[in-house]
């Protein structure tokens, strides 16, 4: 049973800290845009999938890496292994001028701490 749920702020350093200390982060975002729904590989950026306030999908951020010169979040989706890269996507981590990240990824993130 979870001891607490906490909001993860839009700061990449804080996202990484939460991933390292508590594990995967739940993120709600815009998932029905064509760029996300039809994702088949590569890096999805804010230009590919802009945020429009309509949060309608959730997935988990499970880590980060570098791909094609971009620092990216590794996202585990619930649509099965046929979608994306065996069920995963790579979303650009640098929010730059796009404060809410690709598809609004940074707009609604939560982590959980669990007592053992």
Residue pairs with C-beta under 8 A, 6 or more apart in sequence:
1 114
1 115
2 112
2 113
2 114
3 113
3 114
3 115
4 112
4 113
5 110
5 111
5 112
6 18
6 110
6 111
6 112
6 113
7 109
7 110
8 14
8 15
8 18
8 25
8 109
8 110
8 111
9 15
10 95
10 99
10 100
10 101
10 106
10 107
12 71
12 93
12 94
12 95
15 25
15 61
15 64
15 73
15 93
15 109
16 64
18 25
18 111
19 25
19 61
19 62
19 63
19 64
22 111
22 112
22 113
23 111
23 112
24 60
24 61
24 62
24 76
24 111
25 60
25 61
25 109
25 110
25 111
26 58
26 60
26 109
26 110
26 111
26 112
27 58
27 59
27 60
27 61
27 75
27 105
27 106
27 108
27 109
27 110
28 55
28 57
28 58
28 107
28 108
28 109
29 51
29 55
29 57
29 58
29 59
29 101
29 102
29 103
29 104
29 105
29 107
29 108
30 36
30 49
30 51
30 52
30 54
30 55
30 56
30 57
30 103
30 104
31 37
31 56
31 57
31 58
31 59
31 103
32 56
32 57
33 49
33 50
33 103
35 44
35 48
35 49
35 103
36 44
36 49
36 57
36 89
36 103
39 83
39 84
39 89
40 84
41 84
41 85
42 67
42 68
42 90
43 67
43 68
43 70
43 72
43 90
43 91
43 92
44 89
44 90
44 91
44 92
44 102
44 103
45 70
45 91
45 92
45 102
46 92
46 95
46 96
46 98
46 100
46 101
46 102
47 98
48 102
49 102
49 103
50 98
50 103
51 98
51 100
51 101
51 102
51 103
51 104
51 107
52 104
53 104
55 104
55 107
55 108
58 78
59 75
59 76
59 77
59 78
59 89
60 75
60 76
61 73
61 74
61 75
61 105
61 109
62 74
62 75
62 76
62 88
63 73
63 74
64 71
64 72
64 73
64 74
64 93
65 71
65 72
65 74
65 90
66 72
67 90
70 90
70 92
70 93
70 94
71 92
71 93
71 94
72 90
72 91
72 92
72 93
73 90
73 91
73 92
73 93
73 105
74 88
74 89
74 90
75 88
75 89
75 90
75 91
75 105
76 87
76 88
77 83
77 84
77 87
77 88
77 89
79 87
80 87
81 87
91 101
91 102
91 103
91 105
92 101
92 102
93 101
95 101
95 106
99 106
100 106
100 107
101 107
